[in-house]
Amino acid sequence: MTFSTATRLAWPACASLSLGGCAISPSLPLFGAAFPDWLFCIAGGVVATVIVHRALGRRGLRGALSPLAVTYPALTAIFATAAWLIFFAH
């Protein structure tokens, strides 16, 4: 098999694999507009992180999560992923 034959066979295979992502996007209709599911999960992750921030602040344990610039985005990602798995996993 020459390089050109292999290339001609590889292009359709790559195209068919990349078209697998062209399915219907997961979205929720809200007030007449379709919002993606991940948007709600991120918003819930931010709200949960704010709740953790306030709870740790009241107990004086906010320093336990240092560095905060790394910890709070990580907490948001964990909460958003958990919300996705709980509410939207198919």
BALOBA-1460 file (C-alpha; in Angstrom, 3 decimals):
// residues 90
<rec num="1" residu="m" x="0.000" y="0.000" z="0.000"/>
<rec num="2" residu="t" x="1.467" y="3.327" z="-1.006"/>
<rec num="3" residu="f" x="1.292" y="6.549" z="0.954"/>
<rec num="4" residu="s" x="-1.366" y="8.019" z="-1.314"/>
<rec num="5" residu="t" x="-3.589" y="4.944" z="-0.954"/>
<rec num="6" residu="a" x="-3.249" y="5.010" z="2.812"/>
<rec num="7" residu="t" x="-4.011" y="8.724" z="2.832"/>
<rec num="8" residu="r" x="-7.096" y="8.233" z="0.674"/>
<rec num="9" residu="l" x="-8.347" y="5.562" z="3.059"/>
<rec num="10" residu="a" x="-7.532" y="7.564" z="6.201"/>
<rec num="11" residu="w" x="-9.493" y="10.700" z="5.280"/>
<rec num="12" residu="p" x="-12.951" y="9.061" z="5.255"/>
<rec num="13" residu="a" x="-12.143" y="7.229" z="8.490"/>
<rec num="14" residu="c" x="-11.100" y="10.457" z="10.215"/>
<rec num="15" residu="a" x="-14.135" y="12.287" z="8.866"/>
<rec num="16" residu="s" x="-16.541" y="9.620" z="10.102"/>
<rec num="17" residu="l" x="-14.943" y="9.641" z="13.556"/>
<rec num="18" residu="s" x="-15.132" y="13.410" z="13.833"/>
<rec num="19" residu="l" x="-18.803" y="13.481" z="12.812"/>
<rec num="20" residu="g" x="-19.711" y="11.513" z="15.922"/>
<rec num="21" residu="g" x="-19.826" y="14.805" z="17.833"/>
<rec num="22" residu="c" x="-22.515" y="16.193" z="15.539"/>
<rec num="23" residu="a" x="-25.349" y="14.764" z="17.603"/>
<rec num="24" residu="i" x="-28.089" y="16.824" z="19.177"/>
<rec num="25" residu="s" x="-26.555" y="19.037" z="21.824"/>
<rec num="26" residu="p" x="-27.810" y="18.600" z="25.377"/>
<rec num="27" residu="s" x="-29.770" y="21.720" z="26.184"/>
<rec num="28" residu="l" x="-32.705" y="22.830" z="28.268"/>
<rec num="29" residu="p" x="-35.459" y="25.087" z="26.933"/>
<rec num="30" residu="l" x="-35.873" y="28.003" z="29.312"/>
<rec num="31" residu="f" x="-37.978" y="31.091" z="28.544"/>
<rec num="32" residu="g" x="-38.012" y="30.227" z="24.853"/>
<rec num="33" residu="a" x="-34.235" y="29.861" z="24.506"/>
<rec num="34" residu="a" x="-32.154" y="26.711" z="24.617"/>
<rec num="35" residu="f" x="-29.363" y="26.863" z="27.188"/>
<rec num="36" residu="p" x="-26.636" y="24.227" z="27.271"/>
<rec num="37" residu="d" x="-26.655" y="21.906" z="30.263"/>
<rec num="38" residu="w" x="-23.078" y="22.705" z="31.233"/>
<rec num="39" residu="l" x="-24.054" y="26.350" z="31.776"/>
<rec num="40" residu="f" x="-26.417" y="25.372" z="34.578"/>
<rec num="41" residu="c" x="-23.814" y="23.024" z="36.047"/>
<rec num="42" residu="i" x="-21.168" y="25.764" z="36.156"/>
<rec num="43" residu="a" x="-23.624" y="28.198" z="37.751"/>
<rec num="44" residu="g" x="-24.461" y="25.573" z="40.377"/>
<rec num="45" residu="g" x="-20.752" y="24.920" z="40.938"/>
<rec num="46" residu="v" x="-20.112" y="28.616" z="41.542"/>
<rec num="47" residu="v" x="-23.036" y="28.825" z="43.982"/>
<rec num="48" residu="a" x="-21.805" y="25.735" z="45.857"/>
<rec num="49" residu="t" x="-18.279" y="27.190" z="46.025"/>
<rec num="50" residu="v" x="-19.647" y="30.451" z="47.465"/>
<rec num="51" residu="i" x="-21.523" y="28.438" z="50.091"/>
<rec num="52" residu="v" x="-18.311" y="26.573" z="51.007"/>
<rec num="53" residu="h" x="-16.427" y="29.893" z="51.109"/>
<rec num="54" residu="r" x="-18.930" y="31.431" z="53.521"/>
<rec num="55" residu="a" x="-19.127" y="28.307" z="55.696"/>
<rec num="56" residu="l" x="-15.344" y="28.120" z="56.026"/>
<rec num="57" residu="g" x="-15.152" y="31.853" z="56.680"/>
<rec num="58" residu="r" x="-17.582" y="31.613" z="59.574"/>
<rec num="59" residu="r" x="-15.549" y="28.825" z="61.143"/>
<rec num="60" residu="g" x="-12.214" y="30.544" z="60.523"/>
<rec num="61" residu="l" x="-10.944" y="27.716" z="58.314"/>
<rec num="62" residu="r" x="-10.571" y="29.617" z="55.057"/>
<rec num="63" residu="g" x="-6.779" y="29.409" z="55.296"/>
<rec num="64" residu="a" x="-6.966" y="25.611" z="55.100"/>
<rec num="65" residu="l" x="-7.747" y="25.881" z="51.402"/>
<rec num="66" residu="s" x="-4.667" y="27.825" z="50.387"/>
<rec num="67" residu="p" x="-3.787" y="28.824" z="47.700"/>
<rec num="68" residu="l" x="-7.284" y="30.140" z="47.115"/>
<rec num="69" residu="a" x="-6.630" y="31.011" z="43.456"/>
<rec num="70" residu="v" x="-6.201" y="27.299" z="42.760"/>
<rec num="71" residu="t" x="-8.635" y="25.829" z="45.264"/>
<rec num="72" residu="y" x="-11.786" y="27.767" z="44.394"/>
<rec num="73" residu="p" x="-11.687" y="27.045" z="40.643"/>
<rec num="74" residu="a" x="-10.982" y="23.402" z="41.489"/>
<rec num="75" residu="l" x="-13.962" y="23.311" z="43.864"/>
<rec num="76" residu="t" x="-16.131" y="24.913" z="41.190"/>
<rec num="77" residu="a" x="-15.036" y="22.287" z="38.666"/>
<rec num="78" residu="i" x="-15.694" y="19.459" z="41.135"/>
<rec num="79" residu="f" x="-19.158" y="20.754" z="42.004"/>
<rec num="80" residu="a" x="-20.022" y="21.406" z="38.340"/>
<rec num="81" residu="t" x="-18.897" y="17.919" z="37.334"/>
<rec num="82" residu="a" x="-20.842" y="16.359" z="40.176"/>
<rec num="83" residu="a" x="-23.960" y="18.293" z="39.147"/>
<rec num="84" residu="w" x="-23.495" y="17.124" z="35.555"/>
<rec num="85" residu="l" x="-23.190" y="13.496" z="36.653"/>
<rec num="86" residu="i" x="-26.178" y="13.699" z="38.987"/>
<rec num="87" residu="f" x="-28.627" y="15.602" z="36.784"/>
<rec num="88" residu="f" x="-27.588" y="15.230" z="33.134"/>
<rec num="89" residu="a" x="-25.638" y="11.988" z="32.694"/>
<rec num="90" residu="h" x="-27.374" y="9.728" z="30.209"/>
